[in-house]
Amino acid sequence: MPTPYCLKLEDVVAGIPVPGPHDHKYTRGVVGVVAGSKDYIGAGILCTLGANFSGAGMVRYLGSSSVFEHIVGRYPEVVRMPGTVHAYTLGSGNPRGVVEYLHIASRQKIALVVDAGAIKYLGDFLIDGEEFPAPTIMTPHAGEMEKFCAQMKIGDGWDRAFIEGNAAQVALEVARCTGVTVLLKGCADIVADPQGRVYTIPSATPWRAVAGAGDVLAGLLGGLLATHVAKNTVDNVALIVAVATYIHSAAAASASGTILPWEKSLAIMDVLGPKVLDYPNAQMPLPTLMEENKGGPIVASNIAEHITRAVRMAFEAHCEIGNAKDAC
């Protein structure tokens, strides 16, 4: 069983493509969002908002027209018309059209992020022998993973308690059995891929556990994946997932006002002390250290609104510790 490890700051910075002077909206990646329904309008908005702040060049909203009316009034840059898409993010808020887009992704070899209500349909496709040649990522929490494992007959009756207590083992087994990269969400997010790579990203703040946070993460991840696909830099899908999860966690802590050792520089110098000078040998966890200031409640949209700050702080911290002087 591989030992899960935490990201280093250089991984985070390398995993966020920075646009160059000759980039345009298509070279920066286009993400197609299929999320939200009449019962879960907010999920469509939040997933789109996460995608908006992901760094992708364009967000196409391809879900319900009634949900789009709520989106475009707040975010007029979101495009409704179909066209070029480098990655889809499907399922947040139980949208219609998931099966159609799974077919499209399979046949046209388009990358996928499969969240929430779409996970069951992904299982149906896999059981039927459908193949997904492009990177495919599923993002269940423990309850969704329990249902998926039962559907796919993976594990020996794994229930939610077992999954929460053995998250890395479960995520890795599901990835190996399905060929899909798995993001198992929890107090520590676990990323596992079919090749046996496992990343663990501890949550920076428990205030992140709010309704809609997963919708924001699905959009953020879909947008980041689309950017890597457009730039042909999808060497390690699990690392892309881990970077998106790290930024999401950092944005939640920033939004909550939680004072963490990475508040000034994600390098968490106060935790590592002198060891940070030995970087990059020192690893970079995001522990929950809130003795001085426990922060305060947030909502999911706050997380999305702090993604920019989390990314900026990662770049600034990388410069500060001398690992990216040429980029500063």
Secondary structure, DSSP 8 states (H G I E B T S, - for coil): ----B---HHHHHHTS----TT--TTTT-EEEEE---SS-HHHHHHHHHHHHTTT-SEEEE-S-HHHHHHHHHH-TT-B-S----SEEEE-TT--TTHHHHHHHHHHHT-EEEE-TTHHHHHHHHHHTT----S-EEE--BHHHHHHHHHHHT-SSS--HHHHHHTHHHHHHHHHHHHS-EEEEBSSEEEEE-TTS-EEEEE-S-GGG-STTHHHHHHHHHHHHHHHHHHTT--S-HHHHHHHHHHHHHHHHHHHHT---TTSS-TT-HHHHGGGGGGTTSS--------SS-------HHHHHHTHHHHHHHHHHHHHHTTS-GGG-
